[in-house]
Amino acid sequence: MPTSILDLRHLRTLLALLESGSVSRAAALQNVTQSALSHQLKALEEFYGLTLFERKSAPVAFTPAGRRLLELAQDVIPAVDRAERDIARLTGHGAGKLRIAVECHTCFDWLMPSMDALRLRWPEVEQDIVSGFQSDPVGLLHQDRADVAIVSEVDADERDVGVYPLFEFDIVAILPLGHPLLARDHLVAADFADQTLITYPVPDEMLDLVRQVLRPAGVEPPRRTTELTVAMLQLVASGRGFAALPLWAVQTYLQRGYVAQQRIGEGGLTGRLYAVMRQAKGERGRDDAYLEDFVQVMRETSLRTLPGIRLL
């Protein structure tokens, strides 16, 4: 047999396939196209003359050959990652502060597990969430008051920052149980006109429903605000109005039958989240290796913990 073509990239791909359960999600997790990832796997299979996993299974089922390589990946990749973090510590790049600024109230629901996961990898890093809701989290980066900003939109003209896509998710209308509009296939802007819209107390530019659906249609429903998601859901359940929230943020309440959901628009309403940080200085790259690692941690943790998200 000729020299092996197996390398760390292939092993990481196998772990991503196990973690995500599908080729498309594994590609997103690895930040490559589905075609590129499929090519990697095909090249391995052609080299060994064996299939590594069953194409039509969901989630992916590995063959004996695939399981053996996966066993290797599970031994090697964590050891490599630990060694690289140790080297970063020796060069002084593995300790410091991670100050996170967020613009969305629901971000805390998924951010805390990501911070916990990072703490296991970089225990020396002091993590902190910049207190209070931030209307301009990217501005805090330029003021050196934050290291990472979590935002739903990115200004194309923003300079000296790096933008890292995290994930996209479905936003659904939350209605009281038994509401007549639940019989519809989906809601349109006019359906909100005579309903009180319950939102967080944020600018309209940060509300996907307003920005993408209501404002283009010229619809301005009565408004009510609350800081807490649970308070918003209680108001909806009591028939005091509608809300529009990420599906993953309300899944538990929907499963309990506390409120009901309805699709917004024929194709549904989608939101996105990005991580933004200042660009690395100097030719050697970042002096804080844990920052870019945090982006991958957020993507991996969110894929595991949030139902229905799609990595960008």
C-alpha positions in Angstrom: 0.0 0.0 0.0 1.4 3.5 -0.9 2.1 6.1 1.7 -1.1 7.0 3.6 -3.0 10.2 2.5 -4.6 10.4 6.0 -4.0 13.7 7.7 -5.5 15.8 10.5 -7.9 17.4 8.2 -9.5 14.1 7.4 -9.7 13.2 11.1 -11.4 16.4 11.9 -13.9 15.8 9.1 -14.8 12.4 10.5 -15.3 13.9 14.0 -17.5 16.7 12.4 -19.5 14.0 10.6 -20.1 12.2 13.9 -20.9 15.4 15.7 -23.3 16.8 13.2 -24.9 13.6 11.8 -24.8 14.7 8.1 -22.4 15.7 5.4 -24.0 19.1 4.9 -23.9 20.0 8.6 -20.3 18.6 8.9 -19.2 20.9 6.1 -20.7 23.9 7.8 -19.0 22.9 11.0 -15.7 22.7 9.2 -16.2 25.9 7.3 -15.9 24.2 3.9 -18.3 23.6 1.1 -20.3 20.3 1.0 -18.6 19.5 -2.2 -15.1 19.9 -0.7 -16.0 17.8 2.3 -17.5 15.1 0.1 -14.3 15.1 -2.0 -12.2 14.5 1.1 -14.3 11.5 2.1 -14.4 10.1 -1.4 -10.6 10.4 -1.7 -10.2 8.4 1.6 -12.6 5.7 0.5 -10.8 5.4 -2.9 -7.4 5.1 -1.2 -8.5 2.4 1.2 -11.0 0.7 -1.2 -13.7 0.8 1.5 -16.7 2.9 2.2 -16.5 4.8 5.5 -20.2 5.5 6.2 -23.7 4.7 4.9 -24.8 7.6 2.6 -28.5 7.1 3.1 -28.6 6.8 6.9 -29.7 9.6 9.2 -27.9 10.2 11.3 -24.7 9.0 9.6 -23.9 5.3 10.3 -20.2 4.5 10.1 -18.9 1.2 8.5 -16.3 -0.9 10.4 -13.5 1.0 8.4 -15.1 4.3 9.3 -15.4 3.4 12.9 -11.7 2.5 13.1 -10.6 5.8 11.6 -13.1 7.6 13.9 -11.5 5.8 16.8 -8.1 7.2 15.7 -9.6 10.7 15.3 -11.0 10.6 18.8 -7.6 9.7 20.2 -5.5 12.1 18.0 -7.5 15.3 17.5 -8.1 16.1 21.2 -4.4 15.5 21.9 -3.4 17.8 19.1 -5.7 20.5 20.2 -4.4 20.2 23.8 -0.9 20.5 22.6 -1.7 23.6 20.5 -3.3 25.2 23.5 -0.3 24.4 25.6 2.0 26.0 23.0 -0.2 29.1 23.0 0.2 29.3 26.8 4.0 28.9 26.6 4.1 31.8 24.1 1.9 34.0 26.3 -1.1 33.8 24.0 -3.3 31.6 26.1 -4.3 33.8 29.0 -6.2 37.1 29.1 -9.7 38.5 29.1 -12.8 37.6 27.0 -15.3 40.4 27.3 -18.5 39.6 25.3 -21.1 42.2 24.2 -24.5 41.1 22.9 -27.4 43.0 21.3 -30.0 40.2 21.6 -31.9 39.3 24.8 -32.1 35.6 23.8 -28.4 35.3 23.2 -27.8 34.4 26.8 -29.8 31.2 26.4 -27.1 29.7 24.2 -24.1 31.8 25.1 -23.7 30.4 28.6 -23.1 26.8 27.5 -20.5 28.1 25.0 -18.7 30.0 27.8 -18.7 26.9 29.9 -17.2 24.8 27.1 -14.5 27.4 26.5 -13.7 27.5 30.2 -12.8 23.8 30.0 -10.4 24.5 27.1 -8.9 27.8 28.4 -9.3 27.9 32.2 -6.9 30.8 32.5 -9.1 33.1 30.4 -11.2 35.5 32.4 -14.7 35.6 30.8 -17.2 38.4 31.3 -20.4 39.6 29.6 -20.5 43.3 29.2 -23.4 44.3 31.5 -26.7 45.4 30.1 -28.2 45.3 26.6 -25.9 46.9 24.0 -27.4 48.8 21.1 -23.9 49.1 19.4 -21.8 46.1 20.6 -19.3 46.6 17.7 -18.7 50.1 18.9 -17.5 48.6 22.2 -14.8 46.8 20.3 -13.3 50.0 19.0 -13.5 51.5 22.5 -11.6 48.5 23.9 -14.5 47.8 26.2 -15.3 44.4 24.6 -13.3 41.6 22.8 -16.2 39.9 21.0 -19.5 41.3 19.8 -22.5 39.1 19.0 -24.7 40.8 16.4 -27.6 39.9 14.0 -26.5 42.2 11.2 -23.0 43.3 10.0 -22.2 46.7 8.6 -20.4 46.2 5.3 -18.5 49.4 5.8 -17.2 48.5 9.2 -13.4 48.6 9.3 -10.7 46.9 11.3 -12.9 44.0 12.4 -13.2 40.4 11.5 -16.7 38.9 11.0 -17.3 35.2 11.8 -20.7 33.7 10.8 -22.3 31.6 13.6 -25.7 30.2 12.7 -29.1 31.0 11.2 -32.4 30.1 12.8 -36.2 30.2 12.2 -38.2 33.0 13.8 -41.8 32.1 14.4 -44.9 34.0 15.5 -46.0 33.1 19.0 -49.8 33.0 19.5 -52.2 32.0 22.2 -53.5 28.4 22.0 -56.6 28.1 19.9 -56.1 31.4 18.0 -58.0 31.4 14.7 -54.8 32.4 12.8 -53.3 29.0 13.7 -55.5 27.5 11.0 -53.7 29.5 8.3 -50.7 28.1 6.3 -48.7 31.2 7.4 -49.0 34.8 8.6 -48.5 37.9 6.5 -47.8 41.4 7.6 -51.5 42.4 7.6 -52.2 39.8 10.2 -50.3 41.8 12.7 -52.0 45.1 12.0 -54.7 44.8 14.7 -52.7 42.8 17.2 -50.5 44.1 19.9 -46.9 43.2 19.1 -44.9 42.3 22.2 -41.2 42.8 21.8 -38.0 43.4 23.8 -37.3 47.2 24.4 -34.8 47.5 21.5 -34.7 49.7 18.3 -36.8 48.5 15.4 -33.6 47.9 13.4 -32.9 45.0 15.7 -36.3 43.3 15.3 -36.3 41.0 12.3 -40.1 40.9 12.1 -40.3 44.7 11.9 -37.3 45.1 9.6 -38.0 42.3 7.2 -41.8 42.0 7.2 -43.8 44.8 8.8 -41.9 47.9 7.7 -41.8 47.0 4.0 -45.5 46.4 4.1 -46.2 49.7 5.9 -47.8 47.9 8.9 -47.4 49.5 12.4 -49.2 47.4 15.0 -49.7 48.5 18.6 -46.7 47.8 20.7 -45.8 46.6 24.1 -42.3 45.7 25.5 -40.8 43.5 28.2 -37.3 42.6 29.1 -38.0 38.9 29.8 -38.8 36.2 27.4 -40.9 34.4 30.0 -42.9 37.5 30.6 -43.5 37.9 26.8 -44.8 34.3 26.6 -47.1 34.8 29.6 -48.6 37.9 27.9 -49.1 35.9 24.7 -50.7 33.0 26.6 -53.1 35.4 28.3 -54.2 36.7 24.9 -52.6 40.1 25.2 -50.8 40.0 21.9 -48.4 38.3 19.5 -44.6 37.9 19.7 -41.9 36.8 17.2 -39.1 34.8 18.7 -36.4 32.3 17.6 -37.8 28.8 17.4 -35.0 27.4 19.6 -35.7 29.9 22.3 -39.4 28.8 22.7 -39.2 25.1 21.9 -39.7 24.0 25.5 -42.8 26.2 25.9 -44.2 24.9 22.6 -43.7 21.3 23.6 -45.5 21.9 26.9 -48.4 23.4 25.1 -48.1 26.8 26.8 -48.3 28.8 23.6 -48.5 28.0 19.9 -46.4 28.9 16.9 -47.1 30.0 13.3 -44.9 30.5 10.3 -44.2 34.1 9.2 -44.3 34.5 5.5 -44.6 31.8 2.8 -41.0 30.9 3.0 -40.6 31.6 6.8 -38.7 34.3 8.6 -35.0 33.7 9.2 -32.5 35.4 11.6 -28.7 35.1 11.7 -26.0 35.7 14.3 -22.4 36.7 13.8 -19.4 37.1 16.0 -17.3 40.2 15.4 -13.9 40.9 16.8 -11.0 43.3 16.1 -8.6 42.1 13.4 -5.3 40.5 14.4 -2.4 42.9 14.7 1.0 42.0 13.2 2.2 39.2 10.9 2.1 36.5 13.6 -1.6 36.7 13.9 -3.6 37.0 17.2 -1.9 37.3 20.5 -5.1 35.8 22.1 -5.5 32.4 20.5 -8.6 31.7 22.6 -10.6 34.3 20.8 -10.9 32.6 17.4 -11.2 29.3 19.3 -14.3 30.7 21.0 -15.9 31.1 17.6 -15.6 27.4 16.9 -16.7 26.6 20.4 -19.9 28.6 19.9 -20.6 26.9 16.6 -20.0 23.4 18.0 -21.9 24.0 21.2 -24.8 25.6 19.5 -25.1 22.7 17.0 -25.3 20.3 19.9 -27.7 22.3 22.1 -30.0 24.4 19.9 -32.8 22.7 18.0 -33.2 23.6 14.3 -30.3 25.9 13.8 -28.2 25.9 10.6 -24.5 26.7 10.8 -23.4 29.5 8.4 
